[in-house]
Amino acid sequence: MPPDYSGQNLRGRSFKGQNLTGANFSKADIRGANFTNAILKDADFTGGKAGLQRRWAIGLLIASWLLSGISGFFSMFVGALVSYIFDIKSTQNVIIGIVSLIVILVFLIITIRKSLTAGLVAFAFAVAFAFAFVVAVAKAGAFTGAVAIAAAFAVAFAGAFAGAFAFAFAKAFAFAFAFAGAFGKTRSLR
């Protein structure tokens, strides 16, 4: 006889790897339930409530706002650096614009092909290389402009680490939620 979970509160419950063939989940609350590798052939989910639990939805919303704000700040900053390409009166500014564009392209290509974390690491290395390049240009001449751009790259380098920290914080935040949910679930079973 297939299991009958109709009308029950199954929030956060794990059905991982179970055989639930023909199970009745009609009008059940399955928000946050884990059905990974479960066999759900002919299972009935009519009228069931599904989706994320409230705390996960709020956590994801806050993380998305944080990443959106960081992204907006860096897009403004990067746009200003790349716009130096169009300053044809100063050779140093054109070089700075081209180097900025190359650094951004390296970040985007590695992020698309690998992951955001790998992209941030590559961005940090590319900014360090660009900083060394700008210092070499500064020694060759036009010290004031090159030092200003070197300071801008230093801020971008710090921003890359701040972004990596924010990403690591978001992962830790998600882990803390998962741990708190699991701990709360085991405490409620006693």
Summary of the structure (lengths in Angstrom):
residues: 190
radius of gyration: 25.5
end to end distance: 28.7
largest distance: 83.7
contacts: 510
relative contact order: 0.09
helix: 67%
strand: 5%
